[in-house]
Amino acid sequence: MFEIHPSNVTSVKNDVLSGLTVALALVPEAVAFAFVAGVEPLVGLYAAFMVGLITACIGGRPGMISGATGALAVVMVALVADHGVEYLFAAVVLMGVLQITAGAMRLGKFIRMVPHPVMLGFVNGLAIVIFLAQLGQFGNPGEPGWLAGTFMEGSIIDVAWLEGQQLYMLLGLVALTMAIIHFLPRLTTAIPSSLAAIVVVSLLVVGLSLDTKVVGDVASIKGGLPQFHIPMVPLNWETLTIIFPYSVILAAIGLIESLLTLRLVDEITETRGRGNKECVGQGVANVATGFFGGMGGCAMIGQSMINVNSGGRGRLSGISAALFLLAFILVASPLIEQIPLAALIGVMFIVVIGTFEWSSFRVLRKVPKSDALVLVLVSAVTVATDLAVAVVVGVIVSALVFAWEHAKQVQVRAQQDHKGSTVYAVSGPLFFGSVTSFLEQFDPMEANDDVVIDFADSRVCDHSGLEAIDTLAERYLNSGKTLHLVHLSAECKQLLRKAGNLVEVNVIEDPKYFVAEDALG
C-alpha cells in the first residue's frame, strides 16, 4: 500500500522541477503584462500566483499553466485608464462569475467547433506574438517601445534598440541559453534543461560581473501575501454598465485561450482534459483573484509549453509553479531579481520554436486553398489584434466556406416511373446556402401531371430548406399538378405549411432527424 514506485518519484521530481522553471519564466511575463494593463507589478504577480494555483488544483487540464496574460491585459488597459484599478478588480470578479456560468451550462464543448486550420493559425499566431514580445527586451529601459507591452499595444518599431557591446552581450547570452536547452537533454534528463540554462547563465553573469539587464531592472518583485480586498466601487447600475462589457470580453478571451491551450496540451500529451471543468476552474480562480488584488488571467500557452516540455504532466507542476512564485515574492526576490533577462528570453525563444507548427508550410501546398487562407488569416489576426477576434474570424470564414462548398452538392435527378409519374430524387443537404440551386432544378411545366419528390438521400437542415419546399409545393399546385413529397422526417411534415397535406407518410422508411427551427418550441 505504501510502496513508492520509481515512476511516481520521477513524476513528482519532474513536476516540481518543471514548476520551478515555469515560475522563473512567470516573473518577467507577469510584470510585463501588469505594465501593459497599467497596474503595479505585484497586481500581475498576485494574479499569476492565485490563478495558477487555483486552476492547477481544480481545473480540467493537469499540466496546463495559467496566469496573467497579454491577451487580457490589452483589454484591461482602457478600463484602468478611464476608471481606475478598483473597477478592474470588480470586472475580474464578474468575469469569473461569467466563466463559472459558462462551465455550469457546459459550453466548453463548443470548442470542438474550432476547425484544425484555425488551431494551426492560433498556434502559429501566438508563437509569433511570443517572439515579437521578447524583442522589446532588446531596447533601453524607459525608452519608447520598451517591454512586451509595447508590442501588445500595436507596434515595436519605436523601440530604442541596444547597440554595441550591450547588444552583443545580450545576444550571446540568449544563444548560450538556447544551446544549453537544446543540447543538454542529449547528455542528461535529470533536471529540466530550461532550469539548467537559467541557473548556468545566471551564475555566469554574476560570477563574471557581466553588464546585462536582469529582472531587477524591470521592477522589484518583493511583496507580502495577497490580502483580501473587496473592490471599492459603488454597488449600483452605473458600475455594472461600466464593467459588464469588459467582463464579457475578458471572459470570452480567457475561455477561448484556455480551451484552445487545453486542446494543444491534449495533443502533445495524448491525453484528454475536461473543458467544462476548466471553465469553472478559470472562473473560480478569477473571482478569488479579483477579491485579492489580482488582475485576473487565463491559460498561458508559452508557460504551458515550457511545463510540458520540461516533463510537467500532473497538477503538482502547476501547484509548484504557483508556490515557487509566491516564495519569490516573499523571500527570494533579491535572488530572482539577479536572473538575466537574456536567460528568460532564450527560454521563450525555444518555446517559440517548439510552438510554431513548421509543418504548416508544407501543409499549405497540400490542403484546399480555403483552409490555407484560414490558417494564414487566423495567424495574421492573432498578431494584429487578439486571440478571441482571430478565432471568431477563423470559425466564421470556415463556416462560410463549408456552406459555400455544400451549397453546390444538392442535386436533383428526374425520371419517370412505371405509373407515368415524374419522380425527382433529391440528394445533398438542403439549407440556406443550397435552396437557390435546389429550386432552379425544378420546372413544373416539364413534369407530368403526377409528381413525386423523394428526399430519401437529402436532409432538410434549417428553416430556409423548409421554406424552399413550401415554395416548390406552391409552384406545382399553381400549375395544376398532383404533388407527393416522400421520405421527409416527421418534424419536417409538422413544420411545412403549404405542402403539409401533400406529404405521403411512410412509417418504415421515413428518416428521423431534427431541423434547426424554433417553431416547435
N, C-alpha and C positions, 0 to 999 in steps of 0.2 A: 504493500500500500504506500509506503514511504520511499520506495526505490526511486532514485534520481537517475533518469536516463541521460546519456551523453547528449542526445539530440535536443532535449529540453534545456540543458545547461547552455549549449551552443546558441539556442534560440534566445534565451534570456540575455546572454552576452551580446549577441548581435543587436538585439533591440535596444539595450542600454547604450552601447557604443554608437549606434546609428542615431539614437536620440540625442546624444551629446553633440554629434556632428551637425545635426539639424538645428539644435539650439544655438550653436555658434553662427550658423548662417541666418538664423532668425533675427539676431540682434540688429545688424545694419538694415535689413529689409524693413523691420518694424519701425525703426527710427526714420528711415527714408519715407515710408508711407504715411507716418504721422506728420511729417513736414508737408507732404502733398495735401493732406486733409486740413492743414492749418492748425494743428493742435500740438501740445507738448509731446516730446519723445516718450515719456512714461505712459501717456494715453495709448500709444501704439504698442508699447511693450506689455502693458497690462492686458490689452486685448489679445495679443499673441499668446500670453500665458493662459488666460481664462478660456478663450475659445479653443485653444489647443488641448487643454486638459479635459474640458467637459466633452468635447466631441470624441476624444480618444476613449473616454470612459463609456459613453452611451451612444455614440454614433453608429452608423451601419457599415463602416468600412475600416476594419483594423488595418493599421499601417499607413493610413492617409493622414496627412498633417494639415491642420487648419490654423489660421491666424489672421492678422491684419493684412489686407491685400490692396494692391494698387487699383484694381477694378472697382472696388468700393470707395477707395479714397478719393478718386476723381469726382464721384458723385457727392461726397460729403463736403468738399471744399466750399461749394456755393452756400450750403446751409450754415456752415460755421461762419463764413464771412458775413452773411446777412443777419444772422440771429444769435450767434454765439455757441459755445461748446455745450451748454446745458441743453439746448434744443437738439444737438446731435445725440446726446445720451438718451433723450426721450425718443428720438427717431429710431435708435438702435433697439430699444425695448419693444417698440411697436413692430419693428422689422422682425424681431424674434417671434412675436405672437403670430404674425402672418405666416412665418415659416412653419411653426408648430401646427397651425391650421392646415397648411398645405400637406404636411405629413399625415395628419389625422384623416384628411379626406383622400389619402392615398393617391396624390397627384404625382408622386415621384415616378410612377410607371410611364408617364408621358415622355420621359427622356428617351424611351425606346423609339420615339418618332424621329429622333435626330438621325439622318442618314449618315452612312460611312464617309462620304466626301466632306460633309460638314465636320465630322470628327477629325478628319485629317487636316482640314483647314484650321480648325480650332487649335490643334496641337502645334501646327507649323506657325500660326499667328502668335501664339503665346511664346513659343521659342524665340521668335524674332523680338517680341516685346521684352522678354527677359534679357536678351543680348543687348538691345539698344538701351535698356535701363541701366546696364552696367557701364555704358560709355560715359555717363555723367560723372563717374568716378575718375575719369581721366582729365577732369577740369580742376580749376583752382577753387578752394573754399571761398564762399562768399561772392564769387563772381556769377554773373547771369548764366543760367542754364546748368548750374551745378546740382548734383544729386539726381537720383532716379526720378524724383517728382517732376522735374522739368520735362522729361520725355513724356511722362504720363499726361501732362497738360497739353502736349501737342508738338513740341519741337526740341531738338537738341542742337540746332545749328548755332545757337548763341553761346554754346559752351566755350569758356576761355581755356583752351587746351593747354595742358602741361607741355613744357619744352625741355630740350636738352637732357641733362643728367637725370632730372626727376622723372621724365617720361621714360627714359631707357631703364631706369631702376624699376619702375612700376611694371613695365612690360616684361622685364627679366624675371621678376618675382612671380608674375602671373604665369609665365611659361614654365617656371620651375614647379609651381603648384600643379599645373595641368600634367606635367611629365610624371610627377610622383603618383598622382591619381591614376594615370594610365598604366604605368609600368609596375607599380608595387604589387598589385594582385598576382602578377606572374611569379613573384618571389614568395609572398605570404598573404594569407587572408585572415591572419589572426586578429587584425584590427582594421576597421574601415579605412580605405586608402584616403578618403577625403579628410578624415580626422588626422591621420598621419601627416598629410600635406600641410594642414593648418598649423600643427604643432612644429613641424620642421621649419617652415618658413618663418613662424613667429620667433623661434629660438635663433634663427639666423639673423633676423633683423635686430633683435635685442642684443645678441652677442657681438655683432659687428657694428652696432650703433648706426645702422643704415638710415638715411634720411628719406623716409617714405611715409605716406599717410597711414594712420591707424584708426581704429574705431573711435578712440577718444577724440580724434579731430572732428568727428561728425557731431557728437553730443555726448554728454555724460549720461550713463545709464543707471546711476546709483539712485536707489529709492527704497521705500518700505513696502510693507504688504498692502495690497489693494484694500481700500476702506469702503464699506457700504455707504452709498450716497444716492438719495432719491433726487432725480433731476429737478433742478429748481426752475420750473416753468409753470405758468398759470394753467390750472386744470380747467380749461374751457374749450368751447368750439373753435375759437380762433387758433389756439395752439394746435388742435387736431388738423385744421385745414393747412397749417404750415408744414407739419411734419409728415402727414399722411402720404403725399406724393413721393417724397423722398424715401419713406419706409417701403412703399410698394416697389420702387425701382431697386432699392438696396436688397430687398428680399428676393426679387426675381433674379438679379445678377448673382447673388450669393448662392441660390439654389442651382441655377444653371451651371455656374462654375464648379460647384461642389459635386453635382451629379455627373458632369462630364469627366471631372477628375476621377471620380469613383469608377466610371467605366474604363478609364485608361488604366488605373491600378488593377482593375479586374483582369484586363487583357494581359498585363505584364505578369501578374502573379498566378494567372489561370485559376482564379477563384471567383466567387460572386459575392458582392456586397449587397446590402439591403437599402434601396433608395429611399423608401418612406421612413425608415428608421433614421437614416441620415438627415432627412428634412427635419424631423423632430429634434434630433441631437443638435443640429445647427441652430434651431430656434431657441432651445433651452439655453444654449451657450450665449447667444446674443442677448437674450433677456437678462441673464445674470451679468454679462459684461456691461450692459447699459446701466445697471444698478451699482457697479463697482468702478465707474470712471474709465471704461474702455471704449474704443471707437468701433467695436464690432468687427466681424470678419467672416471668412468662409474658407473652403479648402484652398490650399496653395499648391499649384502643380509643381513649381520648382522644388519646394521643400519635400513634397511627397516623392518626387523622383530621387532626390538625394537620399531620402529614408529607404526607399525600396532598393535602390542600387547599392546602398550600404549594408543591406541584409535585414533591415527592419521590416517585419511582417505582422507582428502582433500589436495589441493595444498598448503593451508596455513601451513600445518605441515612442508613441505619441505622448504617453504619460511622462516618460523620461525626459523628452524634449521640453515639455512644459515646466517640469520641476527644475531641470537644469537652468532654464531661462530665468525662473524665479530666483534661483540661487545666485545667478549672475547679478541680478538686480540688487539682491540683499547684501551679499558678502564678497562676491568675486568681481565686482565692477572694475577695480583697478587693473586686474589681470586681463579681463576681456577687452578693456579699452586699449591694451597694448597689441592686440592682434592686428596685423597689417591688413588693410583693405584689399591689397593685392591677392592675399590668400583666399579671401572670400569671393573676389571677382573670378579667380581661377576656378573655384568650385562651381560657381554659377555658369561659367563658360562650358565646363564639362557637362553640366545639366542641359545646357542648350544643345550641345552636340548629340547627347543621348535622347533628348526630347523630340528634336526635329525629325520628321519622317522623311529621311533621304530617299527612300524608295518611291516617294510620291513623284519625283522627277521621271522615274521610269514608268510609273503608272499613268502619268498624264498622256502618254502616247498610245496607251492601250485601252483606256476606258472611253466611254462615249464623251463627245465634246461637252455635253451639258454637265456631266459630272466633273470634268476638268475645270469648267468655268466656275462651278460651285466651290470647288476646292480653293482655287485662286481667289475668288471673291471673298470667301469667309476669312482667309488669311489676311487679305488686304484690309477688310473692315475691322478685324480684330486689332490690327496695328493702328488704324486711323481713329477708331472710336473706342469701343469696349466689347467685351465678350458677349454680353447679352444681346446687343444690337447685331453683332456678327452672326450669332446662332439663329436669331429670329429671321434675319435676311436669308441665311442659308436654307433654313427649313421652308420659307415661303417660295424661294426660287426653285427648290427641289420639288415642292408640291405642284407648282405651276408647270414645270417640265413634265412631271408624271401625268398631270391632267392632259397636257397637250399630246403626249405620246399615246395615251389610252383613248383619247378622243378619236384617233384615226383607226381604232381597232374594231369599231362597231360595223358589222357587215350584214347585209340583207340578201338572201338568196331566194329567188322566186321560182316556183314550179307549179305544175297542175297535177292534181291527184286524180284517182280513178272516178271520183264523183263529179269531176268538172270544176272543182273549186280551185281558186288560186291560193296557193299556200306560200306564205312568206316565212322563212326560217331566219330568225334574228340571232346573231352571235356577237358577243362582246358586251362590255358594261355600258349601261345607259345612265348617263349622269349629265351634269350641266355642260360639260365640255363636248359631249358627243351627240346631243339632241339635234343640232342643226344637220349634221351628216346623216343621222338616223331618218329624219323627216324627208330629206332630199331623195332618199332611195325608194320612196313610195309614190306611185301615180295612180290615184283612184280610177282614172279614165281608161287605163290599160288593163285593169283587173276584170275578172269575170264578176257575175252578179253575186256569187257566194265567195267570201274572202275569209281565209284563216291566217292569223298571225301567231306564230309559235315562238314563245320566249324560253324554250327549254334550255338553250345554250346562251342565254343572256341573263343579266341581273339588273334590276332597277335599283340604283344606288341612292337616289335623292329625290327631292320634290320636283326638280326640273325634269327628271325622267317620267314621273307621273303625269306632269302637265303635257309632255310630248305625246304620251299615249292617249290622253284625253283629246288633244288636238287632232291626232290621227283618226280617232274614232269619229269625231265630228265631221271630218272631211268625207269619210266613207258613208256616213249617214246622209249627208247632204247630197251625195252622188247617187243615192238610192240603192246602195249596196247592202247586202247582208253580211255583217262582220262578226267573226268569232275570235276572241282572244284566249289563248290556251297557255297553260304552264306558267301562270303568274302566281306569286305567293299569296297567301290568304290576306296578308297585310296590304298588298297592292290592291287587291279587289276591294277591300274596305275603304281605301283612300281614293280610289278612282271615282269621279263624278259622272262625266259624260258617258264613259264606257262601262260604268258599273254593272248595268243589266245585260251587257253583251258578253260577259266573261263566262266561258264554259268551265264548270268545276270538274276537275279530275283529281279525285281524292288520292289515288295511288301515286300519280306522277308529279303532282304539283309540288314545287320546291318549298322549302321552309327557310326564309331569311327575313330580315327586318330592313326597313327603309329609313334613311335619315330624315325623318319628318316628325314634327311636333303635334300634328293634328290628332293623334291618338291619345294625347295627354300623358 
